[in-house]
Amino acid sequence: MEEGLKSGFVTLIGRPNVGKSTLMNRLIGQKIAITSKKPQTTRNRIQTVYTDEERGQIVFLDTPGIHKAKNKLGEYMVNVAERTLQEVDVILWLVEPSNFIGAGERHILDKLRRVNTPVILIINKTDTVKKEEVFSYIDTYRKEYDFAEIVPLSALRGENTEILPDLIFRYLPYGPMFYDEDTITDQPERQIVAEIIREKSLHALEEEIPHGIAVTIERMKARGKGGLVDIDATIVCERESHKGIIIGKGGSMLKKIGTNARFEIERLLDSKVNLKLWVKVKKDWRDSDFLIKNFGYREDEGR
């Protein structure tokens, strides 16, 4: 192992929908975390790996957004995000460009004041404001907390994102790499496939339904070496009325979700995919500890 390598864990935190998954996908250069304009898109702690052969390795943890929980799934998501703050070497806190620090940001500031981890503040979505306004946003936040660094950028456009790895490596401990150089994520393929199907559902469905859906992979099997991959998946929703909307008239909505998901899954697996989707109703699954665990949301997943 080369001397002088640094390796460590970095978490991305922020209110729902601030661009955490978009930034992580941008830094890794490959789509791992699903993105959507709807809140609560990321439910599990997704681990991705950035490797620089000369400097070392950054292991990113993209956590669910920190917010006030309304049900057991919400509580689970917040607990995962908040516990991560204690476990990492660097925290990246993403905020939107504004001079107003709202209740959600104040809640996160309170959490940050309880940890000693270096915090890099990222003012995201700078492509949506005038350049000269950014300085005042930096000033607003600088008065609230002693940040290790403050970086204005646009994750969506890739503006100013290239400096982040340099800044992060400054604060990482010396040590060998945790993963092989070609590892990009610790997520099993089945889980990424389930998340892709959930993302395509989020994009296609109406506002009120997506929070209440989960996706389980019942079967995923390749026919011979490098052959077609058969995938059977179930979209789980909370109400019969939602089931009808997800299936759509004559199955049109389910077909749309399936077509969009299959296209991206084929790119991920680099093979043709035969995807079959079903829809099941499990009433109030987001308030059931058993069902939350059953759908893959486990709070005890350590790093």
C-alpha positions in Angstrom: 0.0 0.0 0.0 1.3 3.4 -0.9 2.5 5.6 1.9 0.7 8.9 2.5 -2.8 7.7 1.4 -5.8 9.1 3.2 -9.1 7.3 3.5 -12.3 8.2 5.4 -16.0 8.5 5.6 -18.0 11.6 4.5 -21.7 12.1 4.9 -23.9 14.3 2.9 -26.7 15.9 5.0 -29.4 18.5 4.4 -33.1 18.9 4.2 -35.0 16.7 1.8 -34.6 17.7 -1.9 -31.5 19.9 -1.5 -29.5 17.9 -4.1 -27.5 15.4 -2.0 -28.0 12.5 -4.3 -27.3 14.7 -7.4 -24.0 15.9 -5.9 -22.9 12.4 -4.9 -23.7 11.0 -8.4 -21.8 13.9 -9.9 -18.7 13.3 -7.7 -18.7 9.5 -8.3 -19.4 10.1 -12.0 -22.0 7.4 -12.1 -25.6 7.2 -11.1 -26.0 5.3 -7.8 -28.5 7.3 -5.8 -31.9 7.9 -7.2 -33.0 11.5 -7.7 -36.4 13.1 -7.8 -38.0 16.5 -7.1 -40.1 14.8 -4.4 -38.9 14.7 -0.8 -37.9 11.5 0.9 -36.4 10.0 -2.2 -33.4 8.6 -0.4 -34.5 6.2 2.4 -31.4 4.2 3.1 -27.8 5.2 3.8 -26.2 4.7 0.4 -22.5 4.1 0.4 -20.4 5.1 -2.7 -16.7 5.2 -3.1 -14.4 7.8 -4.7 -10.9 6.5 -5.4 -7.8 8.6 -6.2 -4.8 6.3 -6.6 -2.4 9.0 -5.5 -4.4 10.5 -2.6 -6.6 7.8 -1.3 -10.3 7.0 -0.9 -13.5 8.9 0.1 -16.4 6.8 1.1 -19.6 8.8 0.7 -22.7 8.1 2.8 -25.8 9.7 1.2 -28.3 9.8 4.0 -32.0 10.5 4.1 -32.9 14.1 4.6 -33.2 15.3 8.2 -36.8 16.4 8.8 -39.5 16.2 11.4 -40.8 12.7 11.3 -44.5 12.0 10.7 -44.4 8.2 11.0 -42.1 5.2 11.8 -40.5 5.3 8.4 -39.8 9.0 8.9 -38.3 8.3 12.4 -36.1 5.6 11.0 -34.8 7.9 8.2 -34.0 10.7 10.6 -32.3 8.3 13.1 -30.1 7.0 10.3 -29.1 10.5 9.2 -28.4 11.8 12.7 -26.4 8.8 13.9 -24.2 9.1 10.9 -22.9 12.5 12.0 -21.1 10.8 14.9 -19.5 8.2 12.7 -17.8 10.1 9.9 -14.6 12.1 9.3 -16.2 14.9 7.4 -19.8 16.3 7.1 -21.0 17.9 3.9 -24.0 20.0 4.7 -26.0 21.1 1.6 -28.3 24.2 1.7 -30.1 26.2 -0.9 -28.9 29.7 -1.7 -30.8 32.0 0.7 -30.2 34.7 3.4 -33.1 33.1 5.3 -32.2 30.3 7.7 -35.4 28.4 8.3 -36.5 26.1 11.0 -35.3 23.0 9.1 -31.8 24.5 8.8 -31.8 25.6 12.5 -32.7 22.0 13.5 -29.6 20.8 11.6 -27.4 23.5 13.1 -28.5 22.2 16.6 -27.4 18.7 15.6 -24.0 19.9 14.2 -23.2 21.8 17.4 -23.3 18.5 19.3 -20.5 16.9 17.2 -16.8 17.7 16.7 -16.7 16.6 13.0 -15.4 19.1 10.5 -18.3 20.5 8.5 -18.0 21.7 4.9 -21.0 23.9 4.0 -22.2 23.5 0.4 -24.4 26.2 -1.0 -26.0 24.3 -3.8 -28.1 25.4 -6.8 -26.0 28.5 -7.4 -27.1 28.3 -11.1 -30.6 29.5 -9.9 -29.3 32.9 -8.4 -27.1 35.8 -9.5 -23.4 35.3 -8.8 -23.1 38.5 -6.8 -25.8 37.4 -4.4 -23.8 34.3 -3.3 -21.4 36.3 -1.1 -24.2 37.4 1.1 -25.5 33.8 1.5 -22.0 32.8 2.5 -21.9 35.6 5.1 -25.3 34.7 6.5 -24.2 31.1 7.3 -20.6 32.0 8.4 -22.1 34.0 11.3 -24.0 30.9 12.5 -21.3 28.2 12.7 -17.5 27.8 12.4 -17.4 25.8 9.1 -14.2 24.1 7.9 -14.9 25.3 4.4 -17.8 27.0 2.5 -18.3 26.0 -1.1 -20.9 27.5 -3.5 -21.6 25.2 -6.4 -24.2 23.7 -8.7 -24.4 19.9 -8.5 -26.8 19.8 -11.4 -24.6 21.7 -13.8 -21.3 20.5 -12.3 -20.1 24.0 -11.5 -17.4 24.3 -8.9 -17.8 20.6 -7.9 -14.3 19.6 -9.0 -12.7 21.3 -6.0 -14.6 19.3 -3.5 -12.4 16.1 -3.4 -9.3 18.3 -2.7 -11.0 20.0 0.2 -12.4 16.7 1.6 -8.9 15.0 1.5 -7.5 17.9 3.7 -9.7 16.6 6.6 -9.4 12.8 6.2 -7.1 10.7 8.4 -4.1 8.9 6.9 -4.7 5.2 6.2 -5.1 2.5 3.6 -8.1 2.3 1.2 -11.2 0.5 2.5 -12.3 -0.9 -0.9 -10.7 -2.2 -4.1 -9.9 0.6 -6.6 -12.8 -0.5 -9.0 -15.5 -0.5 -6.3 -18.1 2.2 -6.8 -20.8 1.2 -4.3 -21.5 -1.3 -1.6 -25.1 -1.5 -2.6 -26.1 -4.9 -3.9 -27.4 -4.9 -7.5 -30.8 -6.1 -6.3 -31.1 -3.0 -4.2 -30.0 -0.6 -6.9 -32.6 -2.3 -9.3 -35.3 -1.8 -6.7 -34.3 1.8 -6.2 -34.4 2.4 -10.0 -37.9 1.1 -10.2 -38.9 3.3 -7.2 -37.4 6.3 -8.9 -39.3 5.7 -12.2 -42.5 5.3 -10.1 -41.8 8.6 -8.3 -41.3 10.4 -11.6 -44.5 9.0 -13.2 -47.0 9.1 -10.3 -48.9 11.9 -8.6 -47.7 13.8 -5.6 -49.5 12.0 -2.8 -48.7 8.4 -3.8 -44.9 8.1 -3.9 -44.1 8.4 -0.2 -46.3 5.4 0.3 -44.5 3.0 -2.1 -41.7 0.5 -1.6 -40.3 -1.9 -4.2 -39.2 -5.5 -3.5 -37.3 -7.7 -5.9 -38.9 -11.2 -5.8 -36.6 -12.8 -8.4 -33.5 -11.7 -10.3 -31.8 -14.4 -12.4 -29.6 -14.4 -15.5 -30.3 -17.0 -18.2 -26.9 -18.5 -18.8 -23.7 -16.5 -19.0 -24.2 -12.9 -20.3 -27.8 -13.8 -21.2 -31.1 -12.1 -20.6 -31.8 -11.2 -16.9 -35.3 -12.0 -15.6 -36.5 -9.7 -12.9 -39.8 -10.0 -11.0 -40.6 -7.0 -8.8 -43.5 -5.8 -6.7 -44.4 -2.2 -6.1 -46.0 -2.0 -2.6 -48.5 0.8 -1.9 -50.8 1.7 1.1 -54.2 1.9 -0.5 -56.4 0.1 -3.1 -57.1 3.5 -4.7 -53.3 4.0 -5.1 -53.0 0.5 -6.7 -55.4 1.5 -9.4 -53.4 4.7 -10.2 -50.1 2.8 -10.3 -51.5 0.3 -12.7 -53.3 2.9 -14.8 -55.9 2.6 -17.4 -55.4 -0.8 -19.1 -52.1 -1.1 -17.3 -50.7 2.0 -19.1 -49.0 3.5 -16.0 -47.3 0.3 -14.9 -46.1 -0.3 -18.5 -44.6 3.2 -18.5 -42.8 2.7 -15.2 -41.6 -0.7 -16.4 -40.3 0.6 -19.7 -38.4 3.5 -18.1 -37.0 1.3 -15.4 -35.9 -1.5 -17.8 -34.0 1.0 -19.9 -31.9 2.1 -17.0 -31.5 -1.4 -15.4 -30.1 -2.6 -18.7 -27.5 0.1 -18.6 -26.7 -0.8 -15.0 -26.4 -4.6 -15.7 -25.0 -4.3 -19.2 -27.5 -6.9 -20.5 -31.0 -7.3 -21.8 -33.7 -7.4 -19.1 -37.1 -9.0 -18.9 -38.9 -7.0 -16.2 -42.2 -8.0 -14.8 -44.0 -5.7 -12.3 -46.8 -6.4 -9.9 -48.6 -4.1 -7.5 -49.7 -5.1 -3.9 -51.4 -3.2 -1.1 -50.0 -3.3 2.4 -52.0 -0.8 4.5 -50.0 1.6 6.6 -46.7 -0.2 6.0 -44.8 2.9 6.9 -45.9 2.6 10.5 -45.1 -1.1 10.8 -41.6 -1.9 12.2 -41.8 -5.4 10.6 -42.7 -4.2 7.1 -40.2 -1.3 7.2 -37.5 -3.9 7.9 -39.0 -6.3 5.4 -38.6 -3.7 2.7 -34.9 -3.3 3.4 -34.8 -0.3 5.7 -32.6 -1.5 8.6 -31.4 1.0 11.2 -28.7 -1.3 12.5 -26.6 -1.2 9.3 -23.2 -0.1 10.4 -20.5 1.2 8.1 
